[in-house]
Each structure stands twice: as C-alpha cells, then as structure tokens.
Amino acid sequence: MAGTVPALKRAPNTPAVRSRGTAPSRTVKWVLIGLAGLVMLWLIILPLLSVLIEALRQGLGVYFAAITDPDALSALRLTLLVALITVPVNTVFGVAAAWAITKFRFKGKGLLSTLIDLPFSVSPVVGGLIYVLIYGRRGWLGPWLDDHNIHIIFALPGIILATLFITFPFVARELIPLMEDQGQQEEEAAVTMGAKGWRVFWHITLPNIKWGLLYGVILCNARAMGEFGAVSVVSGHIRGETNTLPLHVEILYNEYQFSAAFAVASLLLLLALVTLIVKAWFTRKHGH
C-alpha cells in the first residue's frame, strides 16, 4: 500500500551477537576470580599452611610439649581472660555510644563520633605508650600508685586498659551505620504508645540490631585475642604472668625455638578459625 511505513526488520538474534555481548563479561569475571584466588593463596592460605607445617615439623611430641608448656598455658589463660573482660565492656560502650549518636541530638556529638575512631588512626604502640605515660612509675599518676601499692603497668590492669583502647571502636562502628539506616520511626511509635526508655530499647532497638551487634562483638573479640603492639608496651613480657599468646610467640621465636613458636601460633590460628566459623554462621543466619 502506497505511503505505508515499511515494517522494521528485527535484528537477528544469532549466537554470534549473543556471544559478543556476554563473552567480555565472562572473561572479566574469570580474570577477577583468578586474581582474587591468587591473592588469597599468596597472602592468606600459604602463610597459614606454613604455620601448621612449621608447628609439626619436629613431630607431634614437640608440638604438644610446646602448647602444654606452663608458660604457654598461662599465656592462653591470660589471652582469654583479657578478651572475657574487654569484649563485654566494649559491647556496653558500643551500644550506648551508637544509641546516643543515632537517636539523640546533643552538644559534643561530633566529638564523640571522632573519638570513637581515634584507635583506628593511632598506632597501637602509641596507644600503649599513652598508658605508660599516665600510669607508669614516672608517669602522671605513677608516684601516687606506688604509694598505694597499685600496679597497672606491667600487670593485668595495664593489659586490659590497652586492649580496651584498641578494641572499643569495633562494636560502635558496626552499629552506628545500621541504626542510622533503620531510623527512629519504630522507637517514636513505641513512645507514642506509652513505652519508656528501657522498654523501647529491649523490645524495639535491641531486636533490630542484634545481628549487627553480634557481628561487632565477634570482630572485637578477634582483635582482643590477637592484639600485640599496645599490649607489648604495657605488659613487661614477664613469663607466666603478663605474656599473652602473641607475646609468648614472639619470645619463643626470638629464642630460636621455632617449632614451639609456630605451635603456640597455631593456637591463635585455632582461635581465629573458631571466630571465623561463628562469624560465618551469624552472617548466614542474618541472611547476607
């Protein structure tokens, strides 16, 4: 028919056309996967395997002798004790700080948020040195502490303080973005219906943040057990008393007891693997 617009031809849906659209993406995908696998192999898997290989190089007898040595067991107990104290304290602080920053307006809110990030920007060694300058024998409070026979530096309290400083951002920084995204609508609705502060927290806020909170606790616990720099400054490296597992590994290695050092390091590896398994379980449970 004259004047009729000719029908448009459909573009041929040939395999060649489809492959041109998908082949580059597949190539990029496998290249990225391969690069990620190589990096994981080089930076994580090989070092972990080397720890296990060196730990067992001289046989199971040497391995079990190293991990059952009284100094090693003392270091393990101290590591677990420090984590047992610092993680709950930082959990309470993290929840309180995140709740205050995300749910209220007050003067100094920006300063509080900045101070939470301070341990991320300060070297752990500097963090430990701060407590030496305050609580050490020649520090600001040193003479008073000596007069009252109170020992903080080169003792358990100093190790706990240094670990608290290094680990306190983890729970707060995990919760703040989560609570900001959730907003305040549910809490405001509960208050409108007559609920009070603690009831709102236990029945509204806490259920909404429980998985983020558990994730932050796991990260905090992992850092508390593996911290080296700050604890090294304040511990004094006293065998059987103030050595955590990382410090005990360093001493054994410096004394050329390589198999024993790697054997004790495998305990840290075991604790890390347990932490990762728990983290993976919570992540899968949360649906990520």
Buried (B, 14 or more C-beta within 10 A) or exposed (E): EEEEEEEEEEEEEEEEEEEEEEEEEEEEEEEEEEEEEEEEEEEEEEEBEEBBEBBBEBEEEBBEBBBEBEBBBBBBEBBBBBBEBBBEBBBEBBBEBBBBBBBEEEEEEEEEBEEBEEBEEBEBEEBBBBBBBBBBEEBEEBEEBEEEEEEBBBBBBBBBBBBBBBBBBBBBBBBBEBBEEBEBEBBEEBBEEEBEEEEBBEEBBEEBBEBBBBBBBBBBBBBBBBBBBBBBBBBBBEEBBBBBBBBBBBBBBEEEBBBBBBBBBBBBBEBBEEBEEBBEEBBEEEEE
